[in-house]
């Protein structure tokens, strides 16, 4: 069963998103970490959406590559980028089209939990592969603490370990991976975890792990 299918939902969503969308505003946490990177550092925005971070990071003087599986994502970024030198790539997060040790930093905000544990593990392995030793990763994962919130909103079922789908509108008709700290740390065993917080993300009950880590040498 293919479980990394949520980009089909997001492709339709990105076709109608514009600069007023919450998905157009960069996260302060993302930009705060970007400010610690060397000028011209190579950054991958993995699952770039309509480019809220890719655009902001490029404007900050970083060398940005943006990857998304949804073609509408890349169309939106291309339209907004103007003369900004953002390198656009369409592809899956489990098979990144970049050489080993290509990037100083990988960002993946609200992306890599879209799939089952095998998909998540493959994606994290790819992030480690394309990062330079000592390179940083900043991203989010769905917390197991959020699972009861989703279960209260709509009928759902666990299709494999920690992987759930839910009835109703939205992207959670596609598989999502929810994890506790032990499982998250096991998945990121090739990294030195610098910061890990389980926090409300946007709305009450929207628990996400916020993770900052470095690739081990």
C-alpha positions in Angstrom: 0.0 0.0 0.0 1.4 3.4 -1.0 1.0 5.8 2.0 2.8 8.9 0.9 -0.2 10.3 -0.9 -1.1 13.5 0.9 0.5 15.6 -1.8 -2.6 14.9 -4.0 -4.7 16.8 -1.5 -2.2 19.6 -1.2 -1.8 20.0 -4.9 -5.4 20.9 -5.2 -5.1 23.2 -2.2 -2.1 25.0 -3.5 -4.0 25.8 -6.7 -6.2 28.2 -4.8 -3.8 29.4 -2.0 -2.6 33.0 -2.2 -0.6 35.5 -0.2 -3.4 35.8 2.4 -3.1 32.2 3.4 -1.5 31.2 6.7 0.7 29.0 4.5 2.2 32.2 3.0 3.7 33.4 6.3 7.1 32.1 7.4 7.4 30.7 10.9 9.5 32.8 13.3 11.3 29.7 14.6 12.4 28.9 11.0 13.7 32.4 10.4 15.4 32.5 13.8 17.5 29.4 13.0 18.2 30.7 9.5 19.8 33.8 11.1 22.4 31.5 12.6 23.5 30.0 9.2 26.5 31.4 7.3 25.7 33.7 4.4 25.1 31.7 1.3 24.6 28.5 3.2 22.9 25.8 1.0 19.4 25.1 2.3 16.8 22.5 1.2 13.1 23.4 1.9 11.7 19.9 1.8 7.9 20.0 1.1 8.0 23.7 0.3 4.3 24.3 -0.2 3.7 27.7 -1.8 7.1 28.9 -0.8 6.7 30.8 2.5 10.0 29.6 3.8 11.9 29.2 0.5 11.1 32.8 -0.5 12.0 34.2 2.9 15.3 32.2 3.1 16.3 33.3 -0.3 15.6 36.9 0.5 17.9 36.4 3.6 20.8 35.6 1.3 20.8 31.8 1.6 21.2 29.4 -1.4 17.8 27.7 -1.5 16.5 24.6 -3.2 12.8 23.9 -2.8 11.3 20.5 -3.4 7.7 19.4 -3.4 5.7 16.5 -4.8 2.9 18.8 -5.8 3.3 20.6 -9.2 1.0 23.4 -8.0 3.5 24.1 -5.2 6.3 24.8 -7.6 4.1 26.9 -9.9 3.2 29.1 -6.9 6.8 29.5 -5.9 7.9 30.3 -9.5 5.2 32.9 -9.8 6.2 34.6 -6.5 10.0 34.3 -6.8 10.6 36.9 -9.4 14.4 37.2 -9.7 15.1 35.3 -6.5 17.5 32.4 -7.3 15.5 29.5 -5.9 16.2 26.1 -7.4 12.9 24.2 -7.9 12.5 20.4 -7.9 9.4 18.2 -8.1 9.9 14.9 -6.4 9.1 12.6 -3.5 10.7 13.0 0.0 11.7 9.4 0.0 14.0 9.8 -3.0 15.7 13.2 -3.0 17.3 14.2 -6.3 20.5 15.6 -4.7 24.0 14.3 -4.2 25.3 13.2 -0.8 26.3 16.0 1.6 24.7 18.7 -0.6 23.2 20.9 2.1 24.2 22.8 5.2 20.6 22.8 6.4 17.4 21.0 5.7 14.0 22.4 6.7 10.8 20.4 6.6 7.8 22.0 8.3 4.6 19.9 8.6 5.7 17.4 5.9 7.6 14.3 6.8 4.9 12.7 8.9 2.7 12.2 5.7 3.0 8.4 5.4 3.6 5.3 7.4 6.7 4.5 9.5 8.5 3.1 6.5 8.0 6.3 4.5 9.0 8.4 7.5 12.2 6.4 8.1 13.2 6.5 4.4 12.7 10.2 4.4 14.8 10.8 7.4 17.5 8.6 5.9 17.4 10.8 2.8 17.6 13.9 4.9 20.7 12.5 6.6 22.2 11.5 3.2 21.9 15.0 1.6 23.1 16.9 4.7 26.8 17.6 5.3 28.2 16.1 8.5 27.3 18.6 11.2 24.5 20.1 9.0 21.3 21.0 10.7 17.7 19.8 10.4 14.7 21.7 11.6 11.3 20.2 11.3 8.0 19.1 12.9 6.4 15.7 13.5 2.9 14.9 14.7 2.8 14.1 18.4 1.0 11.1 19.7 -0.7 13.6 22.1 -2.6 14.9 19.2 -4.2 11.5 18.3 -7.1 11.7 20.8 -7.9 15.2 19.4 -8.2 13.8 15.9 -10.2 10.8 17.1 -12.7 13.1 18.8 -13.3 15.0 15.6 -13.8 12.2 13.1 -13.8 8.4 12.8 -10.4 7.0 12.1 -8.4 3.8 12.0 -4.8 2.8 12.5 -3.6 1.2 9.2 -0.2 0.3 10.5 2.0 1.1 13.5 1.4 4.8 14.6 -0.2 5.5 11.2 -3.8 6.7 11.0 -6.4 7.9 8.5 -9.5 9.8 9.3 -12.9 10.3 7.6 -14.0 13.7 6.5 -12.6 16.8 4.8 -8.9 17.7 4.9 -5.7 15.8 4.2 -6.1 13.3 7.0 -8.0 11.0 4.7 -4.4 10.3 3.7 -2.1 8.4 6.1 -0.4 10.4 8.9 2.2 9.2 11.4 1.8 10.1 15.1 4.7 9.4 17.4 5.9 9.7 21.0 9.4 10.9 22.0 10.9 7.4 22.1 9.8 6.6 18.6 10.9 9.9 17.3 14.4 9.6 18.8 14.7 6.1 17.3 13.9 7.5 13.9 16.5 10.2 14.2 19.2 7.9 15.6 21.7 9.3 13.0 21.4 12.8 14.4 22.4 14.7 17.5 19.1 16.1 18.9 19.7 19.7 20.0 16.1 20.7 20.9 12.9 18.7 21.1 9.6 20.2 22.2 6.0 18.8 22.2 3.9 21.9 21.8 0.6 23.2 20.5 1.2 24.2 16.9 -1.5 26.5 15.7 -4.8 25.8 17.4 -5.7 24.1 20.7 -4.9 20.4 20.6 -2.6 20.7 17.5 0.3 19.0 19.2 3.5 18.8 17.2 7.1 17.9 17.9 9.4 20.7 17.1 12.9 19.3 16.4 16.3 20.8 15.8 19.1 18.3 15.2 22.5 17.9 13.6 23.6 15.1 11.3 26.3 13.0 13.0 29.6 12.7 11.3 
